[in-house]
Structures are given as structure tokens and as C-alpha cells.
């Protein structure tokens, strides 16, 4: 009888504990599903960025991205309602990542950094962002004219914020005496960004760091490429006059 009572007690205890165990198990399963869903979304974004950057907007299909991700074609619509939404998220991710990366480099400067220091930090920040975020950055730079109207309007506003950041850098250079008053800042921005945006096509870390590239560009930008003027050799008449 006592043994029977003990078994009943253990069964009651087990029945009391099991719901808690089940709750923990359910929570674990939910977390796993959330993580899986997040991972799938990130994978889809990465694959979409690559497809948009290399094939263009029109040639990229939701089915091809789903195939690359190894999911059913219909499953991609659980994460993105349309190709228009997908490309908008890709463009936003690219734009925000670049600007945030630049700001991190600027924030790392010491309090006494001058405008030239900030210019170099912005150079390195954007160059490294283009390499780090690869396909996102490439899509961000190439797709503007291919985008649906509403997405293009939002992307134009994102680009404007990025251009304002650079305009502020050039304004600071002028205010601190590093840039002549007659220099066209908009043209400076085009010149510098044109160079920076080509970096992913030729940069080789085996040949030097991005900081070294930035130093070279700063030398060209601030000092020019023309050799320093040599002392002019006096003419024959000057030599004769001096000997007289």
C-alpha cells in the first residue's frame, strides 16, 4: 500500500512538473523558428542583392531567388510581399549600411580631429563599406534608373542624405582653410565619389591597406600631382650681369 502511494506521489509530482517542461520546450521551439525565419530572410536579402547587382531589376525573379535559397517559390512571399518590396529593402539596407559605416569611422576620431582628418575618415569609411557590404553597395550604386517609381523616389532621398554627409565634410574643409573658396563643392563630391565607387573593382589588400589608399588620395586632392616648382635657372644675361 505504501509503495502504491509512493508511485502515486511521484506520478502527481511528474504531472505537476511536466507542464513547465513543456512550456520550456515550446519556448525553445518558438525561438528556433524565429531564428530560422530571421536567417532565411537574411539569406534571401543577400541573394537578392547579388542578383539585382549583377542581373538588374527586370531580369531578377522571386522564383530564382527562392531557388538559390533552397525554399519553395511561394515561401519567399512569407518574407516579402513582392519583388518591389524586396528591392526596396535591399536598397535601404545598402544605403543605411554605408552611411552607418562612415559615421562609425568619424565617431572613432579623437575630439581634436580637424577637417582633413574627418575627410580621410570618411574616405576610409566609405571605401571599406563598399568592400564589406559588397553586393548591397553594388546594387545601391547601379539600380537607380531601373527601379519602380516609388522605390526610386525613396532611393533618391536616401542618396540625398548620403550626399549631404559628404557636402558637410567639404564645407568643413573650406571653413578650416583646407579648400579654396572658389572650388565647386558639388564637383569635388562627384570627383571623390567617382574614385571611391570604383574601389571594389581594383582594390587588392595584398598591395596595401585602404588607409594607404586614402593617404595617396589625400595627397593628390590637397597637394595635386604636379611636381613642386624647381628654382628657375638664370638666363645668360643675368649670369653676365652678376659677374660684372
Beta strands, then each sheet from edge to edge (+ up, - down):
end
